[in-house]
Amino acid sequence: MKRNKTLSMAVMLALIAGTLGVGLVTAVYAQGFGQLSGTVYDTTGKPYVDVTITFTNTDTNKTAEVQTDGRGRYSSPPLTGGTYNIDLKFKGQVIYQTGLRTTSGTNVNFDINLKEISEKDKGATAEAEAKRAEAEKQFLALKTHYDAGTKAVEEMKAAQAQLAQTPKDQQAPIQEKINAAGTIAVTELNATQELMKPEDSNRPLILGRLGEAYEAMGKNQEAADSYQKAITMNPTLPANYNNLGNNLAKLGKVDDARAAYQKYVELNPADAALAWRNFGIVLYQANRMKESIEPLEKATQLDPKNPQAWLLLGIAKVNTMEFKTEGDKMTPVIQPGTIEAYQKAVELDPNGPIGAQAKQGLESLQAMGVGGIETKVGKAPAPPSKGRR
């Protein structure tokens, strides 16, 4: 009897222990464990047998490993929630890698079908290749238009240089050549823009070249618009401000031109003298003599060794000086610095064309004499060509 009691107690303890064990496992799962299970299929779509699957927690670096059975099935050991790297190996070789994020306390069915994955990869590769081929085709078309437009712009510049050295009565054929090249340049550069994405970082470069084409054709408003668009897209390129200033000045928008040149000077202070000299030249060529004096004075202050700026300053001051009438004669009221400007040009270019023009200016002033003159100063001589951009 005593033995039966002892046996009953042992059975009871065993049952209690079993119950406690089940309760403990349930509690552990409730605290955040889950499980992954599913089937692995090979590249033909059949169950993949004897594949080793390794689960690596990216936060803890802990790993767990299982193997697929004869039906390609697998079940992971209890896993905490988190992100896992999953490696598949067959006969020691990694055949596929993927990843998965699990949620604590959940069981997830996660099949891996290598056939479907392979077909998707092939489709993605074909699509990527098609996109690459289309992008290459578009780039070649863009480059063809850009090269043609750039070539036309260079032809225009060469023709402009020739025009400057040609007598006026012989300039018509050259101007026609400039206009023809300009038409090609505008057409090709606009075609280039159409093939570009709106945010393409090269667009300001195209707009700048387009501005050069319009400017060479004498279409100053179109040129100014192109330079302004280029500046809006990329406000850090100094040359566009200089060129914008040139065209605004030709349009008579002196204040806007001054602002453009000032911005050019801020971005490129080493070429400040060039900017103000260009401003003065454009105003001079537009017969806005009085307005050209200020930028020409700035140019001579910044670069006192440039004879061109001194000559133009002298001419501008002569052509804006006032006269007072004494009987039937007019006495000139010479602006301060007029003679000095001419003398400086002669000093810096004593044997050159600029010095020769300055000497003529001084001789004209001397011919007026202190006693006055009876006629006004004649038309100013043509200025030398503008400085570089």
DRENDREN-675427 format. One record per residue (C-alpha): x, y negated, z; chain. Coordinates in nm, 2 decimals, always signed. Layout:
REM residues N
X / Y / Z / A .
...
This chain:
REM residues 389
+0.00 / +0.00 / +0.00 / A .
+0.28 / -0.23 / +0.09 / A .
+0.44 / -0.15 / -0.25 / A .
+0.13 / -0.24 / -0.44 / A .
+0.11 / -0.58 / -0.26 / A .
+0.47 / -0.64 / -0.36 / A .
+0.40 / -0.55 / -0.72 / A .
+0.10 / -0.77 / -0.73 / A .
+0.30 / -1.06 / -0.59 / A .
+0.57 / -1.01 / -0.86 / A .
+0.30 / -1.01 / -1.13 / A .
+0.15 / -1.32 / -0.98 / A .
+0.49 / -1.50 / -0.97 / A .
+0.56 / -1.40 / -1.33 / A .
+0.22 / -1.54 / -1.44 / A .
+0.28 / -1.86 / -1.25 / A .
+0.63 / -1.89 / -1.39 / A .
+0.49 / -1.83 / -1.74 / A .
+0.22 / -2.09 / -1.68 / A .
+0.48 / -2.34 / -1.56 / A .
+0.69 / -2.27 / -1.86 / A .
+0.41 / -2.35 / -2.10 / A .
+0.32 / -2.66 / -1.91 / A .
+0.68 / -2.78 / -1.92 / A .
+0.70 / -2.73 / -2.30 / A .
+0.38 / -2.92 / -2.35 / A .
+0.51 / -3.20 / -2.14 / A .
+0.83 / -3.23 / -2.34 / A .
+0.64 / -3.26 / -2.67 / A .
+0.42 / -3.52 / -2.52 / A .
+0.73 / -3.72 / -2.43 / A .
+0.84 / -3.77 / -2.80 / A .
+0.93 / -3.45 / -2.98 / A .
+0.79 / -3.35 / -3.32 / A .
+0.87 / -3.10 / -3.59 / A .
+0.93 / -3.10 / -3.97 / A .
+0.83 / -2.80 / -4.18 / A .
+0.77 / -2.73 / -4.54 / A .
+0.89 / -2.54 / -4.85 / A .
+1.19 / -2.60 / -5.06 / A .
+1.16 / -2.54 / -5.44 / A .
+1.45 / -2.50 / -5.68 / A .
+1.49 / -2.67 / -6.02 / A .
+1.26 / -2.42 / -6.19 / A .
+0.99 / -2.48 / -5.93 / A .
+1.03 / -2.14 / -5.75 / A .
+1.08 / -2.11 / -5.37 / A .
+1.44 / -2.17 / -5.28 / A .
+1.57 / -1.89 / -5.05 / A .
+1.86 / -1.91 / -4.81 / A .
+1.90 / -2.29 / -4.83 / A .
+2.06 / -2.45 / -4.53 / A .
+1.89 / -2.77 / -4.41 / A .
+2.08 / -3.01 / -4.18 / A .
+1.89 / -3.28 / -3.99 / A .
+2.11 / -3.57 / -3.86 / A .
+1.96 / -3.84 / -3.64 / A .
+2.12 / -4.17 / -3.76 / A .
+2.09 / -4.33 / -3.42 / A .
+2.23 / -4.05 / -3.20 / A .
+2.43 / -3.86 / -3.47 / A .
+2.28 / -3.54 / -3.33 / A .
+2.22 / -3.26 / -3.58 / A .
+2.00 / -2.96 / -3.61 / A .
+2.02 / -2.69 / -3.87 / A .
+1.77 / -2.44 / -4.02 / A .
+1.76 / -2.20 / -4.32 / A .
+1.48 / -2.13 / -4.56 / A .
+1.32 / -1.79 / -4.55 / A .
+1.23 / -1.55 / -4.83 / A .
+0.94 / -1.78 / -4.93 / A .
+1.15 / -2.09 / -4.92 / A .
+0.98 / -2.20 / -4.60 / A .
+1.15 / -2.38 / -4.31 / A .
+1.07 / -2.52 / -3.97 / A .
+1.29 / -2.76 / -3.78 / A .
+1.36 / -2.74 / -3.41 / A .
+1.19 / -3.00 / -3.19 / A .
+1.30 / -3.35 / -3.31 / A .
+1.28 / -3.69 / -3.14 / A .
+1.12 / -3.97 / -3.34 / A .
+1.37 / -4.16 / -3.56 / A .
+1.54 / -4.18 / -3.89 / A .
+1.71 / -3.86 / -4.02 / A .
+1.95 / -3.78 / -4.30 / A .
+1.86 / -3.45 / -4.45 / A .
+2.12 / -3.24 / -4.64 / A .
+2.04 / -2.93 / -4.84 / A .
+2.32 / -2.68 / -4.89 / A .
+2.34 / -2.36 / -5.09 / A .
+2.64 / -2.13 / -5.05 / A .
+2.82 / -2.41 / -4.87 / A .
+2.77 / -2.67 / -5.15 / A .
+2.55 / -2.98 / -5.10 / A .
+2.27 / -2.96 / -5.36 / A .
+2.05 / -3.25 / -5.25 / A .
+2.04 / -3.53 / -4.99 / A .
+1.75 / -3.73 / -4.87 / A .
+1.62 / -3.91 / -4.56 / A .
+1.30 / -3.94 / -4.36 / A .
+1.17 / -4.14 / -4.07 / A .
+0.96 / -3.95 / -3.81 / A .
+0.72 / -4.07 / -3.54 / A .
+0.75 / -3.93 / -3.19 / A .
+0.52 / -3.64 / -3.11 / A .
+0.40 / -3.57 / -3.46 / A .
+0.44 / -3.26 / -3.68 / A .
+0.51 / -3.34 / -4.05 / A .
+0.48 / -3.12 / -4.35 / A .
+0.78 / -3.22 / -4.58 / A .
+0.82 / -3.02 / -4.90 / A .
+1.13 / -3.07 / -5.12 / A .
+1.07 / -2.99 / -5.49 / A .
+1.40 / -3.01 / -5.68 / A .
+1.22 / -2.96 / -6.01 / A .
+1.00 / -3.26 / -5.96 / A .
+1.29 / -3.47 / -5.83 / A .
+1.50 / -3.37 / -6.13 / A .
+1.23 / -3.47 / -6.38 / A .
+1.17 / -3.80 / -6.21 / A .
+1.55 / -3.87 / -6.22 / A .
+1.56 / -3.79 / -6.59 / A .
+1.26 / -4.03 / -6.65 / A .
+1.42 / -4.30 / -6.44 / A .
+1.75 / -4.25 / -6.63 / A .
+1.58 / -4.28 / -6.97 / A .
+1.39 / -4.59 / -6.86 / A .
+1.71 / -4.75 / -6.73 / A .
+1.89 / -4.67 / -7.06 / A .
+1.60 / -4.82 / -7.26 / A .
+1.62 / -5.14 / -7.04 / A .
+2.00 / -5.15 / -7.08 / A .
+1.97 / -5.12 / -7.46 / A .
+1.71 / -5.39 / -7.48 / A .
+1.91 / -5.62 / -7.26 / A .
+2.22 / -5.56 / -7.48 / A .
+2.02 / -5.63 / -7.79 / A .
+1.88 / -5.95 / -7.64 / A .
+2.23 / -6.06 / -7.53 / A .
+2.37 / -6.01 / -7.88 / A .
+2.09 / -6.21 / -8.03 / A .
+2.14 / -6.49 / -7.77 / A .
+2.52 / -6.49 / -7.84 / A .
+2.46 / -6.51 / -8.21 / A .
+2.24 / -6.82 / -8.18 / A .
+2.47 / -6.98 / -7.92 / A .
+2.78 / -6.92 / -8.14 / A .
+2.61 / -7.07 / -8.44 / A .
+2.49 / -7.37 / -8.24 / A .
+2.83 / -7.43 / -8.09 / A .
+3.00 / -7.40 / -8.43 / A .
+2.75 / -7.66 / -8.57 / A .
+2.83 / -7.90 / -8.28 / A .
+3.20 / -7.87 / -8.34 / A .
+3.14 / -7.94 / -8.71 / A .
+2.95 / -8.25 / -8.61 / A .
+3.23 / -8.38 / -8.39 / A .
+3.48 / -8.33 / -8.67 / A .
+3.26 / -8.52 / -8.91 / A .
+3.21 / -8.80 / -8.66 / A .
+3.59 / -8.83 / -8.63 / A .
+3.61 / -8.85 / -9.01 / A .
+3.33 / -9.11 / -9.01 / A .
+3.52 / -9.34 / -8.78 / A .
+3.81 / -9.35 / -9.02 / A .
+3.60 / -9.40 / -9.34 / A .
+3.49 / -9.73 / -9.49 / A .
+3.12 / -9.81 / -9.45 / A .
+3.04 / -9.79 / -9.82 / A .
+3.18 / -9.43 / -9.82 / A .
+3.01 / -9.30 / -9.50 / A .
+2.68 / -9.18 / -9.64 / A .
+2.79 / -8.82 / -9.74 / A .
+2.96 / -8.78 / -9.41 / A .
+2.65 / -8.89 / -9.22 / A .
+2.45 / -8.64 / -9.42 / A .
+2.69 / -8.37 / -9.32 / A .
+2.65 / -8.47 / -8.95 / A .
+2.27 / -8.46 / -8.98 / A .
+2.27 / -8.12 / -9.15 / A .
+2.50 / -7.97 / -8.89 / A .
+2.29 / -8.14 / -8.62 / A .
+1.97 / -7.98 / -8.75 / A .
+2.14 / -7.64 / -8.74 / A .
+2.28 / -7.70 / -8.39 / A .
+1.94 / -7.80 / -8.25 / A .
+1.76 / -7.50 / -8.41 / A .
+2.02 / -7.25 / -8.29 / A .
+2.05 / -7.39 / -7.94 / A .
+1.68 / -7.40 / -7.89 / A .
+1.66 / -7.04 / -8.01 / A .
+1.92 / -6.96 / -7.74 / A .
+1.71 / -7.11 / -7.47 / A .
+1.40 / -6.91 / -7.58 / A .
+1.59 / -6.59 / -7.52 / A .
+1.71 / -6.70 / -7.18 / A .
+1.54 / -6.65 / -6.85 / A .
+1.42 / -6.98 / -6.70 / A .
+1.65 / -6.94 / -6.40 / A .
+1.96 / -6.84 / -6.61 / A .
+2.26 / -7.02 / -6.47 / A .
+2.39 / -7.08 / -6.82 / A .
+2.09 / -7.29 / -6.93 / A .
+2.25 / -7.62 / -6.82 / A .
+2.55 / -7.55 / -7.05 / A .
+2.31 / -7.49 / -7.35 / A .
+2.12 / -7.81 / -7.26 / A .
+2.45 / -8.00 / -7.25 / A .
+2.55 / -7.88 / -7.60 / A .
+2.20 / -7.97 / -7.72 / A .
+2.24 / -8.32 / -7.58 / A .
+2.57 / -8.35 / -7.78 / A .
+2.39 / -8.25 / -8.10 / A .
+2.11 / -8.50 / -8.05 / A .
+2.36 / -8.77 / -7.96 / A .
+2.57 / -8.71 / -8.28 / A .
+2.25 / -8.75 / -8.48 / A .
+2.17 / -9.08 / -8.31 / A .
+1.87 / -8.94 / -8.13 / A .
+1.95 / -9.10 / -7.80 / A .
+1.62 / -9.04 / -7.62 / A .
+1.63 / -8.66 / -7.70 / A .
+1.99 / -8.65 / -7.60 / A .
+1.91 / -8.83 / -7.27 / A .
+1.62 / -8.59 / -7.20 / A .
+1.85 / -8.28 / -7.26 / A .
+2.12 / -8.41 / -7.03 / A .
+1.86 / -8.49 / -6.76 / A .
+1.72 / -8.14 / -6.78 / A .
+2.07 / -8.00 / -6.74 / A .
+2.13 / -8.22 / -6.44 / A .
+1.80 / -8.11 / -6.28 / A .
+1.90 / -7.75 / -6.31 / A .
+2.26 / -7.80 / -6.20 / A .
+2.34 / -8.15 / -6.05 / A .
+2.71 / -8.07 / -5.99 / A .
+2.84 / -8.09 / -6.34 / A .
+3.00 / -8.44 / -6.38 / A .
+3.01 / -8.45 / -6.77 / A .
+2.63 / -8.45 / -6.80 / A .
+2.61 / -8.77 / -6.59 / A .
+2.87 / -8.95 / -6.81 / A .
+2.69 / -8.84 / -7.13 / A .
+2.35 / -8.93 / -6.99 / A .
+2.49 / -9.28 / -6.90 / A .
+2.61 / -9.32 / -7.26 / A .
+2.27 / -9.25 / -7.41 / A .
+2.07 / -9.45 / -7.15 / A .
+2.30 / -9.75 / -7.22 / A .
+2.23 / -9.72 / -7.60 / A .
+1.86 / -9.71 / -7.52 / A .
+1.90 / -10.04 / -7.33 / A .
+1.83 / -9.88 / -6.99 / A .
+2.13 / -10.04 / -6.83 / A .
+2.03 / -9.99 / -6.47 / A .
+1.96 / -9.62 / -6.52 / A .
+2.29 / -9.59 / -6.71 / A .
+2.48 / -9.75 / -6.43 / A .
+2.33 / -9.51 / -6.18 / A .
+2.43 / -9.21 / -6.40 / A .
+2.79 / -9.34 / -6.44 / A .
+2.80 / -9.40 / -6.06 / A .
+2.70 / -9.04 / -6.00 / A .
+2.97 / -8.93 / -6.24 / A .
+3.23 / -9.13 / -6.05 / A .
+3.12 / -8.98 / -5.72 / A .
+3.16 / -8.63 / -5.86 / A .
+3.48 / -8.70 / -6.05 / A .
+3.65 / -9.00 / -5.89 / A .
+3.98 / -8.93 / -6.08 / A .
+3.80 / -9.03 / -6.40 / A .
+3.62 / -9.34 / -6.26 / A .
+3.81 / -9.57 / -6.50 / A .
+3.70 / -9.36 / -6.79 / A .
+3.33 / -9.38 / -6.69 / A .
+3.33 / -9.75 / -6.65 / A .
+3.52 / -9.80 / -6.97 / A .
+3.27 / -9.59 / -7.16 / A .
+2.98 / -9.79 / -7.00 / A .
+3.15 / -10.11 / -7.12 / A .
+3.21 / -9.98 / -7.47 / A .
+2.85 / -9.86 / -7.52 / A .
+2.72 / -10.20 / -7.40 / A .
+2.97 / -10.38 / -7.62 / A .
+2.87 / -10.17 / -7.93 / A .
+2.50 / -10.25 / -7.85 / A .
+2.60 / -10.62 / -7.85 / A .
+2.52 / -10.65 / -7.48 / A .
+2.84 / -10.85 / -7.42 / A .
+2.74 / -11.01 / -7.09 / A .
+2.64 / -10.68 / -6.94 / A .
+2.96 / -10.51 / -7.06 / A .
+3.18 / -10.74 / -6.85 / A .
+3.11 / -10.58 / -6.51 / A .
+3.20 / -10.22 / -6.61 / A .
+3.50 / -10.34 / -6.81 / A .
+3.63 / -10.53 / -6.51 / A .
+3.59 / -10.22 / -6.30 / A .
+3.78 / -10.02 / -6.56 / A .
+4.07 / -10.26 / -6.57 / A .
+4.09 / -10.27 / -6.19 / A .
+4.10 / -9.88 / -6.17 / A .
+4.33 / -9.84 / -6.47 / A .
+4.52 / -10.16 / -6.54 / A .
+4.74 / -9.99 / -6.80 / A .
+4.47 / -9.93 / -7.05 / A .
+4.50 / -10.19 / -7.33 / A .
+4.16 / -10.10 / -7.48 / A .
+3.97 / -10.21 / -7.17 / A .
+4.16 / -10.54 / -7.15 / A .
+4.09 / -10.62 / -7.52 / A .
+3.72 / -10.55 / -7.49 / A .
+3.70 / -10.75 / -7.17 / A .
+3.86 / -11.04 / -7.34 / A .
+3.63 / -11.01 / -7.64 / A .
+3.32 / -10.98 / -7.42 / A .
+3.42 / -11.29 / -7.22 / A .
+3.49 / -11.50 / -7.54 / A .
+3.15 / -11.40 / -7.68 / A .
+2.97 / -11.50 / -7.37 / A .
+3.14 / -11.82 / -7.29 / A .
+2.94 / -12.14 / -7.29 / A .
+2.99 / -12.46 / -7.49 / A .
+2.93 / -12.82 / -7.40 / A .
+2.85 / -13.08 / -7.67 / A .
+3.05 / -13.40 / -7.69 / A .
+2.92 / -13.60 / -7.98 / A .
+2.94 / -13.38 / -8.29 / A .
+3.18 / -13.14 / -8.14 / A .
+3.15 / -12.85 / -7.90 / A .
+3.40 / -12.79 / -7.63 / A .
+3.43 / -12.42 / -7.51 / A .
+3.40 / -12.35 / -7.14 / A .
+3.63 / -12.04 / -7.12 / A .
+3.54 / -11.78 / -6.85 / A .
+3.81 / -11.71 / -6.59 / A .
+4.04 / -11.43 / -6.69 / A .
+3.97 / -11.45 / -7.07 / A .
+4.32 / -11.54 / -7.17 / A .
+4.47 / -11.31 / -6.91 / A .
+4.27 / -11.02 / -7.06 / A .
+4.40 / -11.08 / -7.41 / A .
+4.76 / -11.13 / -7.28 / A .
+4.74 / -10.80 / -7.09 / A .
+4.63 / -10.61 / -7.40 / A .
+4.92 / -10.76 / -7.60 / A .
+5.16 / -10.67 / -7.32 / A .
+5.05 / -10.31 / -7.31 / A .
+5.02 / -10.26 / -7.69 / A .
+5.26 / -10.51 / -7.84 / A .
+5.30 / -10.34 / -8.18 / A .
+4.98 / -10.15 / -8.20 / A .
+4.63 / -10.22 / -8.34 / A .
+4.49 / -10.32 / -8.00 / A .
+4.77 / -10.57 / -7.94 / A .
+4.72 / -10.71 / -8.29 / A .
+4.35 / -10.78 / -8.22 / A .
+4.43 / -10.94 / -7.89 / A .
+4.69 / -11.17 / -8.06 / A .
+4.42 / -11.27 / -8.30 / A .
+4.19 / -11.35 / -8.01 / A .
+4.45 / -11.57 / -7.85 / A .
+4.52 / -11.75 / -8.18 / A .
+4.15 / -11.82 / -8.21 / A .
+4.14 / -11.97 / -7.86 / A .
+4.45 / -12.18 / -7.94 / A .
+4.29 / -12.30 / -8.27 / A .
+4.00 / -12.43 / -8.07 / A .
+4.23 / -12.67 / -7.89 / A .
+4.16 / -12.89 / -7.59 / A .
+3.99 / -13.14 / -7.81 / A .
+3.71 / -12.89 / -7.90 / A .
+3.58 / -12.72 / -8.21 / A .
+3.31 / -12.78 / -8.46 / A .
+3.19 / -12.42 / -8.51 / A .
+3.12 / -12.14 / -8.27 / A .
+3.35 / -11.84 / -8.24 / A .
+3.28 / -11.59 / -8.52 / A .
+3.16 / -11.23 / -8.48 / A .
+3.38 / -11.02 / -8.25 / A .
+3.60 / -10.76 / -8.42 / A .
+3.49 / -10.40 / -8.40 / A .
+3.61 / -10.22 / -8.08 / A .
+3.84 / -9.91 / -8.08 / A .
+3.65 / -9.58 / -8.05 / A .
+3.53 / -9.47 / -7.71 / A .
+3.76 / -9.29 / -7.47 / A .
+3.72 / -8.91 / -7.42 / A .
+3.43 / -8.76 / -7.24 / A .
